[in-house]
Amino acid sequence: CMKLHRAAAAAAATFALFTALLNRAGLAPELPVNEPPPSSKLELARALAPCTEPQRCASVERRSLRLKKALTHVQTGSARKLRWRDATLPATQPTFLNTTRVTARCRSLDAPFETQLEDTVREILRRTKINEVVFTIVDQAYGDLLEANYNMAKKAGFSEGLFYVSLDRSTAEDACARHKRVAFLAKPRTATTKDVVYLGKYYAAMLLCKARIRFFFWEMDLWLPPRPSGPSVVDVFRAAASAPTAGLRPASAWALHEDNPYTINIGLYYIASDTDGRSYDLFDTLLDYLRRHPHAFDQGLVNCVLKKVISHRRINYIKDRDNCKVDGFDTDERGHLVDGALQSLILKTRPGKMMGTGNYNFTLVDGVVAASYALPFLFRDTLAVHVLSSVPLSSSFGKKVVAKELMLWEDDEDYFHVRRGRFIALDGVLAVPSGADDFVYLKDRLTELCALAKQTNRILILPATWHLSRRLQAWELVELASLESLGVGWREATYLANPRLKVDEDASFVSLKLTEMGASVRDANGGGAHYDASFTGEDTRSSHLRFLVHVSMHDRRCRDAAVLFVDVDPQRGLAVKPKRTPFETRAILDNKREPWLANVYNHLRFCDYKHREKRRVALVGAAFECGGQNAGKRKLQEDMHKKMLQRAGKLPKVVETVREGRGSLSVEGRRRAAVKFAESLKDDVARTRQPTTTAVQFGPYPDAFAHAFGFWEPGHVRTANSPGG
């Protein structure tokens, strides 16, 4: 016992010492001190939030004994009779509405893309007087995120220089009607969808580089965790692009992947076009190669080229992880690229030897600061999260779902508003009572929950799901797009734990449980009622669930509840009775499903379960989303078909370089447009000043690690704003 006391005292003293040292050095993490205390209703909502990550939270029963006692369904009085068999069900109203497109037409979008971009950039330069812009590309897949994307940029402090390159007319019209700065890139007649995406990213980059305009590019599937203060992701990348940690006069800053620090992520980067004009050559060559090789992906190409360009020993470690041959780019026996245009680019960007003068230098941003991963993890210093999928260009919907589960979703205040009669959720977690491999059980219970949400005109909060000791997401089972097509709105499983939640003072939380006799109602204050349905042996499962709908509309507590927790399993908590039929083949059959329930069964689309590694923590990935799984299957089938054609020599030949022409698909056409673009903006650029490099610091980092490997770790590099700098 004495040894334990001494060990505890030593640990406390060590902690106090390190805390004092960090405070003295100014490296201790700063926490908000003026945060208002949450309301009692908000605390109640958080207490009732389902446990979505068991290693980090306790069940409702362990959080509050008072709530456990209040919500326990124990019949203490007589049950009420309710006439329900011949009663009609309430009319349904959709809780999910598709975003309507604005029909107004913007005449400015009729001009050539280069003219639109010129006008947009000129307006930004003249208004801000700063040589820096921010842009992203958007299409129909991400058109619903326009307002959210802009709001994130506004909160982070860089919306003044933000504009959009739209790849389809309807999204451009929508952006124009919302008063967002936008340039519409019309799809050339012979271009593929992938061609248009690359033109939107790299042709716009070419034009900006030629005009020597600095820019930060970020993709639409990138979310910014809210921070009350401190630098933005643009501040970090701008400072990185001016820090000589991996060579003098760096011209750009690129992010690394969170799970693989040997791979550059092209979802966000900063280009200092006024520092080194060879950034223009980089994007010119990349776009030319991608046009000539339709099967190539830009992620692999950018990694291959930049690793060949590296000329500093601090980041030479990723150069050794050469991915050129693996990603399908032709190399000789010495590993040099065969393509002539790529060879010329490398010779131009790296005329000197290692650490020689005149090389094209760039900096790498740590994957913790800009987290890019299919299963992203957030840390204290994470400023941006780039949600990836296992198959490129396959799952925009799944990426949005992941952003919601990670509580990164940006929306208007109504999305986070908990008010009377709005939500329905499963009371507890969705799991097979026996713990056996009964995947059909999960599908049936989830379908019934969706049907109850539709029939009660409530938004469904997705349940936390378990199967064979594995943590799942409900959206791994059901394709949420099919749920939305039924008019049922939904919220993520982590919704009630979201810090942005706004709960009305009169909001109530009620539990409605299906029992063998009928139904039981309990509220968070301990009040409740019991209803006798007089079930008979002829009553089907549909009848039992229909009785729940009638109780939810008849009982005042249920009708007014902001969140109605329903338990559709009367045997929950009781011992499972063994049956002869194996669990994995036994389905909950109902040959007499009533129309209101059968309609949901017929329209929902599900995915088969895949036995992955045991996941006792809530790993979320866009590739897991049911719709993403289906899209990934189709994409993989297409890729396999291409590989078979390639082996058979039937793959389309490499497209010859289209040098002449006036359009953006020709090399000379793009170059002439770039020269004209730069000439038109020359005077405006000359009247601007460079953006201020902000001194950024997040906390203590190992100096040796950052110094040896060249990771961009804010706080270790002297900037113009540093004390004494």
DODODREN-84666 format. One record per residue (C-alpha): residue in one letter; x, y, z. Coordinates in steps of 0.05 Angstrom, whole numbers, plus 5000, padded with zeros to 4 digits. Each point is the difference from the previous one (the first is absolute). Example, Ala and Ser with C-alpha at 12.3 -4.5 7.8 and 13.67 -1.06 7.14 Angstrom:
// DODODREN-84666
ATOM,A,5246,4910,5156
ATOM,S,5027,5069,4987
***
This chain:
// DODODREN-84666
ATOM,C,5000,5000,5000
ATOM,M,5057,5047,5017
ATOM,K,5033,4986,4932
ATOM,L,4936,5018,4965
ATOM,H,4995,5066,5037
ATOM,R,5072,5017,4982
ATOM,A,4989,4983,4927
ATOM,A,4937,5042,4997
ATOM,A,5036,5059,5032
ATOM,A,5058,4994,4951
ATOM,A,4953,4998,4941
ATOM,A,4963,5062,5025
ATOM,A,5065,5037,5010
ATOM,T,5025,4982,4930
ATOM,F,4935,5023,4969
ATOM,A,5003,5066,5038
ATOM,L,5072,5011,4979
ATOM,F,4987,4988,4926
ATOM,T,4937,5044,5002
ATOM,A,5040,5056,5031
ATOM,L,5055,4994,4948
ATOM,L,4950,5001,4943
ATOM,N,4964,5061,5029
ATOM,R,5067,5036,5009
ATOM,A,5019,4985,4928
ATOM,G,4932,5021,4975
ATOM,L,4988,4932,4969
ATOM,A,4942,4975,5041
ATOM,P,4936,4991,4960
ATOM,E,4952,5057,5007
ATOM,L,4929,4982,5017
ATOM,P,4940,5048,4996
ATOM,V,4988,5032,5068
ATOM,N,4937,5039,4986
ATOM,E,4958,4943,4973
ATOM,P,4929,5007,5028
ATOM,P,4974,4942,5041
ATOM,P,4951,4955,4961
ATOM,S,4926,5003,5015
ATOM,S,4967,4945,5040
ATOM,K,4964,4976,4937
ATOM,L,5065,4997,4961
ATOM,E,5032,4960,5056
ATOM,L,4940,4953,5000
ATOM,A,5006,4990,4924
ATOM,R,5074,4984,5008
ATOM,A,4985,4952,5057
ATOM,L,4951,4962,4955
ATOM,A,5046,4998,4940
ATOM,P,5014,4929,4978
ATOM,C,5069,4973,5015
ATOM,T,5032,5000,4931
ATOM,E,5071,4988,5023
ATOM,P,5001,4952,5059
ATOM,Q,5073,5013,5018
ATOM,R,4986,5073,5012
ATOM,C,4930,5003,5031
ATOM,A,4955,4963,5049
ATOM,S,4929,4976,4989
ATOM,V,4941,5042,5020
ATOM,E,4989,4954,5061
ATOM,R,5070,5015,5025
ATOM,R,4997,5075,4986
ATOM,S,4940,5015,5043
ATOM,L,4965,4955,5050
ATOM,R,4943,5049,5003
ATOM,L,4988,4994,4925
ATOM,K,5006,4925,5004
ATOM,K,4946,4997,5053
ATOM,A,4955,5051,4965
ATOM,L,5003,4964,4932
ATOM,T,4991,4929,5027
ATOM,H,4935,4971,4975
ATOM,V,4968,4970,5062
ATOM,Q,4924,4996,5002
ATOM,T,4975,5030,5065
ATOM,G,4927,5015,4984
ATOM,S,4945,4976,4955
ATOM,A,5009,5001,4925
ATOM,R,4958,5046,4956
ATOM,K,4958,4973,4944
ATOM,L,5010,5030,4931
ATOM,R,4954,4990,4940
ATOM,W,5048,4989,4944
ATOM,R,4982,4941,4955
ATOM,D,4952,5038,4955
ATOM,A,5034,5068,5008
ATOM,T,5033,5030,4939
ATOM,L,5074,5016,5001
ATOM,P,5021,5073,4999
ATOM,A,5017,5032,4933
ATOM,T,5074,5001,4986
ATOM,Q,5041,5062,4984
ATOM,P,5071,4995,4972
ATOM,T,5055,5019,5049
ATOM,F,5052,5000,4945
ATOM,L,4993,5048,4942
ATOM,N,5046,5001,4939
ATOM,T,5037,5065,4990
ATOM,T,4964,5039,4946
ATOM,R,5042,5032,4946
ATOM,V,4991,5074,4987
ATOM,T,4970,5012,4932
ATOM,A,5030,5070,4992
ATOM,R,5051,5006,4945
ATOM,C,5067,5036,5009
ATOM,R,5021,5033,4935
ATOM,S,5073,5004,5023
ATOM,L,5006,4924,4994
ATOM,D,4990,5005,4924
ATOM,A,5069,5030,4992
ATOM,P,5062,4956,4986
ATOM,F,5029,4968,5063
ATOM,E,5064,5041,4995
ATOM,T,4960,5065,4999
ATOM,Q,4958,4979,5060
ATOM,L,5062,4980,5039
ATOM,E,5035,5065,4981
ATOM,D,4941,5042,5025
ATOM,T,4994,4960,5064
ATOM,V,5074,5004,5018
ATOM,R,5004,5074,4981
ATOM,E,4943,5016,5048
ATOM,I,5035,4963,5057
ATOM,L,5067,5033,4987
ATOM,R,4971,5070,4996
ATOM,R,4957,4991,5062
ATOM,T,5051,4966,5046
ATOM,K,5064,5033,4972
ATOM,I,5035,4934,5015
ATOM,N,5032,4953,4951
ATOM,E,4965,4937,5022
ATOM,V,4937,4963,4981
ATOM,V,4967,4935,5023
ATOM,F,4961,4953,4955
ATOM,T,4967,4932,4995
ATOM,I,4962,4962,4947
ATOM,V,4927,4981,5008
ATOM,D,4949,4960,4961
ATOM,Q,4931,4969,5012
ATOM,A,5029,4948,5049
ATOM,Y,5021,5056,5048
ATOM,G,4952,5055,4978
ATOM,D,4961,4993,5065
ATOM,L,5063,5020,5039
ATOM,L,5009,5069,4969
ATOM,E,4973,5038,5059
ATOM,A,5033,4955,5051
ATOM,N,5068,5004,4965
ATOM,Y,4997,5075,4997
ATOM,N,4979,5005,5074
ATOM,M,5060,4957,5020
ATOM,A,5047,5045,4961
ATOM,K,4967,5061,5032
ATOM,K,5009,4974,5070
ATOM,A,5072,4983,4985
ATOM,G,5012,5070,4973
ATOM,F,5015,4989,4926
ATOM,S,4932,5007,4965
ATOM,E,5018,5069,4973
ATOM,G,5045,4969,4948
ATOM,L,4959,4937,4986
ATOM,F,4969,4983,4933
ATOM,Y,4972,4938,4968
ATOM,V,5014,4965,4934
ATOM,S,4935,4965,4982
ATOM,L,5001,4941,4953
ATOM,D,4926,5001,4983
ATOM,R,4952,5055,4983
ATOM,S,4946,4987,5051
ATOM,T,5049,5003,5059
ATOM,A,5030,5063,4971
ATOM,E,4930,5032,4995
ATOM,D,4987,4980,5072
ATOM,A,5066,5031,5023
ATOM,C,4986,5063,4961
ATOM,A,4931,5006,5030
ATOM,R,5030,4992,5070
ATOM,H,5048,5058,4984
ATOM,K,5062,4956,5000
ATOM,R,5059,5016,4955
ATOM,V,4999,4946,4946
ATOM,A,5029,4985,4931
ATOM,F,4965,4947,4958
ATOM,L,5044,4952,4961
ATOM,A,4958,4970,4945
ATOM,K,5016,4928,4981
ATOM,P,5035,4997,4933
ATOM,R,4966,4956,4949
ATOM,T,5052,4945,4998
ATOM,A,5019,5003,5074
ATOM,T,4984,4946,5052
ATOM,T,4976,5014,5071
ATOM,K,5070,4988,5026
ATOM,D,5028,5049,4948
ATOM,V,4953,5055,5025
ATOM,V,5021,4987,5073
ATOM,Y,5073,5007,4981
ATOM,L,4987,5062,4958
ATOM,G,4963,5032,5058
ATOM,K,5059,4987,5047
ATOM,Y,5062,5008,4957
ATOM,Y,4978,5046,4943
ATOM,A,4977,5052,5051
ATOM,A,5066,4989,5037
ATOM,M,5038,5011,4935
ATOM,L,4965,5067,4988
ATOM,L,5013,5024,5071
ATOM,C,5073,4979,4998
ATOM,K,5012,5036,4934
ATOM,A,4971,5063,5031
ATOM,R,5046,4990,5061
ATOM,I,4941,4998,5047
ATOM,R,5007,4961,5064
ATOM,F,4945,4950,5015
ATOM,F,4977,4947,5048
ATOM,F,4961,4941,4971
ATOM,W,4954,4955,5042
ATOM,E,4951,4948,4977
ATOM,M,4927,4999,5019
ATOM,D,5007,4936,5041
ATOM,L,5043,5038,5050
ATOM,W,4971,5023,5067
ATOM,L,5028,5050,5050
ATOM,P,4991,4982,5074
ATOM,P,4973,5062,5036
ATOM,R,5052,5038,5041
ATOM,P,4984,5060,5043
ATOM,S,5067,5033,4984
ATOM,G,5068,4988,4970
ATOM,P,5026,4993,4929
ATOM,S,4961,4971,4942
ATOM,V,5022,4945,4953
ATOM,V,5017,5054,4948
ATOM,D,5044,5035,5051
ATOM,V,5038,4935,5012
ATOM,F,5009,4983,4927
ATOM,R,5020,5072,4983
ATOM,A,5052,5000,5055
ATOM,A,5024,4931,4978
ATOM,A,5009,5026,4929
ATOM,S,5047,5055,5026
ATOM,A,5040,4956,5047
ATOM,P,5068,4976,4974
ATOM,T,4997,4934,5039
ATOM,A,5011,4959,4937
ATOM,G,5038,5048,4955
ATOM,L,5006,5074,4986
ATOM,R,4944,5040,4968
ATOM,P,4945,4947,5004
ATOM,A,4947,5007,4947
ATOM,S,4944,4958,5030
ATOM,A,4975,4961,5060
ATOM,W,4967,4931,4995
ATOM,A,4964,4957,5050
ATOM,L,5017,4929,5020
ATOM,H,4952,4943,5014
ATOM,E,4984,4986,5072
ATOM,D,5008,4925,4994
ATOM,N,5058,5002,4951
ATOM,P,5050,5056,5009
ATOM,Y,5038,4977,4938
ATOM,T,4943,5021,4954
ATOM,I,4983,5072,4981
ATOM,N,4926,5017,5001
ATOM,I,4975,5044,4943
ATOM,G,4935,5019,5035
ATOM,L,5030,5065,5026
ATOM,Y,5062,5039,4983
ATOM,Y,5028,5071,4998
ATOM,I,5037,5028,4940
ATOM,A,5043,5062,5006
ATOM,S,4998,5017,4926
ATOM,D,5037,5066,5009
ATOM,T,5060,4964,5030
ATOM,D,5016,4948,4946
ATOM,G,4969,5002,4931
ATOM,R,5012,4925,4990
ATOM,S,4936,4984,5036
ATOM,Y,4967,5018,4934
ATOM,D,5043,4948,4964
ATOM,L,4981,4949,5052
ATOM,F,4924,5007,4989
ATOM,D,5009,5008,4925
ATOM,T,5037,4934,4995
ATOM,L,4954,4963,5049
ATOM,L,4938,5020,4960
ATOM,D,5033,4982,4934
ATOM,Y,5019,4931,5026
ATOM,L,4932,4986,5030
ATOM,R,4967,5019,4934
ATOM,R,5046,4952,4962
ATOM,H,4991,4943,5049
ATOM,P,4926,4992,5015
ATOM,H,5012,4942,5049
ATOM,A,5048,5040,5044
ATOM,F,4978,5031,5067
ATOM,D,5027,5067,5022
ATOM,Q,5014,4977,5071
ATOM,G,5052,4950,4977
ATOM,L,5028,5047,4947
ATOM,V,5012,5059,5047
ATOM,N,5033,4953,5051
ATOM,C,5045,4970,4946
ATOM,V,5022,5068,4972
ATOM,L,5010,5037,5066
ATOM,K,5041,4942,5029
ATOM,K,5045,5004,4938
ATOM,V,5007,5075,5010
ATOM,I,5021,4996,5074
ATOM,S,5068,5029,5011
ATOM,H,5008,5006,5075
ATOM,R,5023,4945,5048
ATOM,R,4949,5019,5053
ATOM,I,4943,4973,4958
ATOM,N,5041,4950,4961
ATOM,Y,4967,4944,5040
ATOM,I,4936,5004,4957
ATOM,K,5043,5001,4937
ATOM,D,5023,4930,5018
ATOM,R,4927,4977,5000
ATOM,D,4996,5006,4924
ATOM,N,4929,4986,4977
ATOM,C,5009,5014,4925
ATOM,K,5003,4928,4976
ATOM,V,4948,4975,5050
ATOM,D,4950,5052,4976
ATOM,G,5011,4981,4927
ATOM,F,5048,5053,4974
ATOM,D,5052,4974,4952
ATOM,T,5071,5000,5026
ATOM,D,5067,4973,4975
ATOM,E,5045,4951,5036
ATOM,R,5029,5056,5042
ATOM,G,4931,5024,5022
ATOM,H,5000,5063,4956
ATOM,L,4935,5021,4968
ATOM,V,4996,4984,4926
ATOM,D,4950,5053,4980
ATOM,G,5036,5057,4966
ATOM,A,4956,5056,5028
ATOM,L,5010,4975,5071
ATOM,Q,5075,4994,4988
ATOM,S,5003,5072,4976
ATOM,L,4961,5024,5061
ATOM,I,5047,4964,5048
ATOM,L,5062,5028,4966
ATOM,K,4970,5070,5003
ATOM,T,4978,4997,5072
ATOM,R,5064,4967,5025
ATOM,P,5060,5026,4961
ATOM,G,5047,4995,5060
ATOM,K,5019,4940,5042
ATOM,M,4975,4985,5070
ATOM,M,4991,5067,5037
ATOM,G,5027,5036,4939
ATOM,T,4980,5070,4981
ATOM,G,4944,5011,4950
ATOM,N,4959,4939,5019
ATOM,Y,4924,5001,5007
ATOM,N,4991,4992,5075
ATOM,F,4937,4986,5039
ATOM,T,4978,4986,5072
ATOM,L,4959,4943,5029
ATOM,V,4944,5012,5050
ATOM,D,4992,4950,5056
ATOM,G,4942,4951,4993
ATOM,V,4976,5016,5070
ATOM,V,4987,5073,4982
ATOM,A,4965,4982,4935
ATOM,A,4972,4930,5013
ATOM,S,4989,4962,4934
ATOM,Y,4977,4929,5010
ATOM,A,4944,4952,4982
ATOM,L,4991,4988,5076
ATOM,P,5018,5070,5026
ATOM,F,5023,5012,5071
ATOM,L,4998,5071,5028
ATOM,F,5052,5028,5047
ATOM,R,5003,5064,5041
ATOM,D,5038,5036,4945
ATOM,T,4960,4975,4941
ATOM,L,4978,5059,4957
ATOM,A,4971,4963,4940
ATOM,V,4973,4930,4987
ATOM,H,5001,4972,4930
ATOM,V,4953,4940,4998
ATOM,L,5024,4950,4949
ATOM,S,4970,4937,4970
ATOM,S,5034,4936,4980
ATOM,V,4978,5009,4928
ATOM,P,5011,5070,4970
ATOM,L,4939,5039,4973
ATOM,S,4951,4948,5028
ATOM,S,4967,5023,5064
ATOM,S,4983,5073,5011
ATOM,F,4940,4980,5042
ATOM,G,5041,4956,5045
ATOM,K,5050,5056,5013
ATOM,K,4944,5045,5023
ATOM,V,4975,4945,5047
ATOM,V,5069,4993,5030
ATOM,A,5004,5076,5011
ATOM,K,4934,4997,5038
ATOM,E,5022,4941,5044
ATOM,L,5064,5037,5018
ATOM,M,4958,5062,5017
ATOM,L,5035,5041,4946
ATOM,W,4936,5013,4961
ATOM,E,4986,5072,4986
ATOM,D,4927,5020,4992
ATOM,D,4950,5053,5020
ATOM,E,4976,5005,5072
ATOM,D,4936,4962,4985
ATOM,Y,5039,4936,4988
ATOM,F,5023,5001,5072
ATOM,H,4934,5023,5030
ATOM,V,4966,4952,5049
ATOM,R,4928,5020,5008
ATOM,R,4932,4972,5014
ATOM,G,4976,4941,4958
ATOM,R,5061,4995,4955
ATOM,F,5044,4938,5010
ATOM,I,4993,4926,5011
ATOM,A,5055,4953,5023
ATOM,L,5011,4929,5021
ATOM,D,5000,4990,5076
ATOM,G,5067,4968,5009
ATOM,V,5045,4969,4947
ATOM,L,4982,4957,4940
ATOM,A,5028,4931,5013
ATOM,V,4979,4927,4995
ATOM,P,4975,4980,5070
ATOM,S,5037,4933,4998
ATOM,G,5064,5029,4973
ATOM,A,4998,4950,4944
ATOM,D,5011,5010,4925
ATOM,D,4929,5022,4984
ATOM,F,5010,5056,4950
ATOM,V,4928,4997,4976
ATOM,Y,4977,5019,5069
ATOM,L,5038,5066,4995
ATOM,K,4971,5015,4932
ATOM,D,4929,4986,5023
ATOM,R,5005,5042,5063
ATOM,L,5032,5057,4962
ATOM,T,4945,4998,4947
ATOM,E,4947,5002,5054
ATOM,L,5033,5060,5031
ATOM,C,5001,5035,4933
ATOM,A,4926,4984,4990
ATOM,L,4983,5028,5069
ATOM,A,5038,5064,4983
ATOM,K,4962,5008,4935
ATOM,Q,4932,4986,5031
ATOM,T,5010,5046,5060
ATOM,N,5028,5056,4956
ATOM,R,5065,5003,5040
ATOM,I,5073,5005,4980
ATOM,L,5038,4935,5015
ATOM,I,5063,5002,5043
ATOM,L,5039,4940,4975
ATOM,P,5013,4948,5054
ATOM,A,5068,4975,5023
ATOM,T,5007,4929,4973
ATOM,W,5038,4938,5022
ATOM,H,5009,4933,4966
ATOM,L,5045,4943,5024
ATOM,S,5036,5047,5049
ATOM,R,5014,5047,4942
ATOM,R,4980,5073,5001
ATOM,L,4962,5019,4937
ATOM,Q,4965,5061,4974
ATOM,A,4927,4995,4980
ATOM,W,5019,5030,4933
ATOM,E,5044,4940,4986
ATOM,L,4936,4959,4998
ATOM,V,4950,5045,4965
ATOM,E,5011,5046,4941
ATOM,L,4979,5068,5027
ATOM,A,4984,5026,4931
ATOM,S,4943,4950,4997
ATOM,L,4976,5024,5069
ATOM,E,5000,5072,4975
ATOM,S,4961,4979,4938
ATOM,L,4944,4978,5048
ATOM,G,4999,5071,5028
ATOM,V,5031,4980,5067
ATOM,G,5052,5048,5028
ATOM,W,5056,4973,5042
ATOM,R,5055,5021,5048
ATOM,E,5066,4966,5017
ATOM,A,5007,4956,5061
ATOM,T,5044,5052,5034
ATOM,Y,4948,5055,4990
ATOM,L,4978,5008,5073
ATOM,A,5073,5006,5022
ATOM,N,5016,5056,4949
ATOM,P,5025,5063,5035
ATOM,R,4960,5044,4951
ATOM,L,4934,4971,5025
ATOM,K,4946,5051,5018
ATOM,V,4946,4972,5046
ATOM,D,4936,5038,5015
ATOM,E,4984,5011,5073
ATOM,D,4933,4964,4993
ATOM,A,5031,4940,4964
ATOM,S,4983,4933,5031
ATOM,F,5029,4931,4992
ATOM,V,4953,4940,5003
ATOM,S,5009,4924,4995
ATOM,L,4947,4959,4966
ATOM,K,5007,4924,5008
ATOM,L,4962,4943,4966
ATOM,T,4978,4950,5053
ATOM,E,4966,4933,4996
ATOM,M,4935,5033,5023
ATOM,G,5005,5064,4960
ATOM,A,5046,5059,5012
ATOM,S,5032,5038,5057
ATOM,V,5018,5074,5002
ATOM,R,5051,5033,5046
ATOM,D,5030,5070,5001
ATOM,A,5065,5025,5030
ATOM,N,4963,5025,5063
ATOM,G,4974,4931,5017
ATOM,G,4929,5011,4976
ATOM,G,4966,4953,4952
ATOM,A,4942,4956,4980
ATOM,H,4985,4930,4977
ATOM,Y,4954,4980,4943
ATOM,D,4965,4934,4991
ATOM,A,4993,4979,4927
ATOM,S,4964,4934,5015
ATOM,F,5045,4964,4950
ATOM,T,4976,4933,4975
ATOM,G,5036,4942,4967
ATOM,E,4976,5025,4932
ATOM,D,5034,5068,5007
ATOM,T,5062,5004,4956
ATOM,R,5064,5039,5010
ATOM,S,4971,5055,4956
ATOM,S,4941,5007,5049
ATOM,H,5046,5006,5060
ATOM,L,5040,5055,4966
ATOM,R,4937,5035,4977
ATOM,F,4977,5002,5072
ATOM,L,5064,5036,5017
ATOM,V,4984,5053,4947
ATOM,H,4931,5011,5030
ATOM,V,5028,5007,5070
ATOM,S,5052,5049,4976
ATOM,M,4945,5044,4971
ATOM,H,4950,4990,5057
ATOM,D,5045,5009,5061
ATOM,R,5016,5073,5013
ATOM,R,5069,4985,5027
ATOM,C,5018,4962,4936
ATOM,R,4967,5050,4954
ATOM,D,5038,5059,5029
ATOM,A,5067,4966,5011
ATOM,A,5059,5033,4966
ATOM,V,5033,4932,4996
ATOM,L,4957,4937,5004
ATOM,F,5042,4939,5019
ATOM,V,4965,4937,4977
ATOM,D,5014,4928,5020
ATOM,V,4969,4952,4950
ATOM,D,5023,4935,5034
ATOM,P,4954,4977,5057
ATOM,Q,5049,4945,5018
ATOM,R,5058,5046,5009
ATOM,G,5039,4985,5063
ATOM,L,4971,4930,5007
ATOM,A,5036,4935,4989
ATOM,V,4999,4977,4927
ATOM,K,4963,4935,4990
ATOM,P,5038,4952,4954
ATOM,K,4966,4977,4937
ATOM,R,5016,4945,4951
ATOM,T,5010,5047,4942
ATOM,P,5071,5029,4999
ATOM,F,5003,5074,5015
ATOM,E,5037,5016,4936
ATOM,T,4942,4973,4958
ATOM,R,4940,5020,5043
ATOM,A,4965,5062,4973
ATOM,I,4944,5039,5033
ATOM,L,4947,4984,4949
ATOM,D,4934,5035,4992
ATOM,N,4959,4976,4941
ATOM,K,4945,5048,5018
ATOM,R,5038,5065,5003
ATOM,E,4954,5059,4999
ATOM,P,5008,5050,4942
ATOM,W,5033,5055,5042
ATOM,L,5054,4951,5022
ATOM,A,5006,4961,4935
ATOM,N,5012,5065,4962
ATOM,V,5063,5014,5040
ATOM,Y,5023,4928,4994
ATOM,N,4993,5003,4925
ATOM,H,5037,5066,4990
ATOM,L,5059,4996,5047
ATOM,R,5065,4973,4971
ATOM,F,5049,4962,5044
ATOM,C,5071,4975,4996
ATOM,D,5027,4932,5021
ATOM,Y,5044,4998,5061
ATOM,K,5075,4993,4990
ATOM,H,5040,4967,5054
ATOM,R,5054,5051,5014
ATOM,E,5048,5004,5058
ATOM,K,4971,5007,5069
ATOM,R,4981,5073,5009
ATOM,R,4987,5017,5072
ATOM,V,5010,5073,4984
ATOM,A,4958,5040,4952
ATOM,L,5042,4999,4936
ATOM,V,4962,5037,4946
ATOM,G,5018,4999,4926
ATOM,A,4965,5023,4937
ATOM,A,5013,4932,4968
ATOM,F,4959,4966,5055
ATOM,E,4937,5040,4983
ATOM,C,4950,4955,4965
ATOM,G,4993,5045,4939
ATOM,G,5076,5007,4997
ATOM,Q,5007,4924,5002
ATOM,N,4954,4994,4940
ATOM,A,5035,5056,4963
ATOM,G,5067,4969,5017
ATOM,K,4978,4933,4972
ATOM,R,4981,5032,4935
ATOM,K,5065,5039,4996
ATOM,L,5043,4938,5015
ATOM,Q,4963,4962,4946
ATOM,E,5016,5055,4951
ATOM,D,5073,5000,5021
ATOM,M,5005,4924,4993
ATOM,H,4969,5006,4931
ATOM,K,5052,5051,4981
ATOM,K,5056,4955,5025
ATOM,M,4974,4942,4959
ATOM,L,4997,5044,4939
ATOM,Q,5071,5025,5013
ATOM,R,5026,4929,5005
ATOM,A,4964,4983,4935
ATOM,G,5029,5061,4966
ATOM,K,4931,5030,4990
ATOM,L,5007,5060,5047
ATOM,P,4994,5067,4964
ATOM,K,5067,5024,4977
ATOM,V,5034,5058,5033
ATOM,V,4969,5064,4973
ATOM,E,5048,5039,4957
ATOM,T,5017,5069,5025
ATOM,V,4950,5050,4972
ATOM,R,5046,5060,4992
ATOM,E,4961,5046,4954
ATOM,G,4930,5025,5012
ATOM,R,4963,5055,5037
ATOM,G,4967,4959,5055
ATOM,S,5023,4979,5069
ATOM,L,5012,4929,4975
ATOM,S,5060,5021,4957
ATOM,V,5069,5015,5028
ATOM,E,5010,5064,4959
ATOM,G,4929,5022,5013
ATOM,R,5011,4996,5075
ATOM,R,5066,5036,4996
ATOM,R,4974,5057,4957
ATOM,A,4941,5008,5048
ATOM,A,5049,5002,5059
ATOM,V,5042,5055,4968
ATOM,K,4938,5041,4985
ATOM,F,4973,4988,5071
ATOM,A,5066,5024,5031
ATOM,E,5004,5061,4956
ATOM,S,4929,5021,5018
ATOM,L,5013,4996,5075
ATOM,K,5071,5027,4999
ATOM,D,4983,5069,5026
ATOM,D,4953,4974,5053
ATOM,V,5052,4951,5026
ATOM,A,5053,5055,5002
ATOM,R,4955,5042,5046
ATOM,T,4993,4945,5052
ATOM,R,5045,4981,5058
ATOM,Q,5021,4933,5025
ATOM,P,4957,4968,5054
ATOM,T,5026,5004,5071
ATOM,T,5035,4937,5024
ATOM,T,4968,4986,5067
ATOM,A,5040,4973,5058
ATOM,V,4968,4933,5014
ATOM,Q,5010,4954,5059
ATOM,F,4959,4942,5027
ATOM,G,5041,4969,5055
ATOM,P,5062,4959,5016
ATOM,Y,5028,4956,4946
ATOM,P,5064,4960,4998
ATOM,D,5051,5046,4968
ATOM,A,5043,4943,4976
ATOM,F,4943,4968,4963
ATOM,A,4979,5064,4965
ATOM,H,5071,5022,4986
ATOM,A,5023,4933,4972
ATOM,F,4941,4984,4956
ATOM,G,4977,5068,4978
ATOM,F,4928,4993,5022
ATOM,W,4967,5068,5006
ATOM,E,4989,5008,5074
ATOM,P,4974,5071,5015
ATOM,G,5040,5035,5054
ATOM,H,5069,4976,4978
ATOM,V,5011,5047,4942
ATOM,R,5015,5074,5006
ATOM,T,4951,5044,4963
ATOM,A,4994,5074,4986
ATOM,N,4954,5006,5060
ATOM,S,5043,4960,5049
ATOM,P,5027,5037,5060
ATOM,G,5065,5032,4981
ATOM,G,4991,4977,4928
***
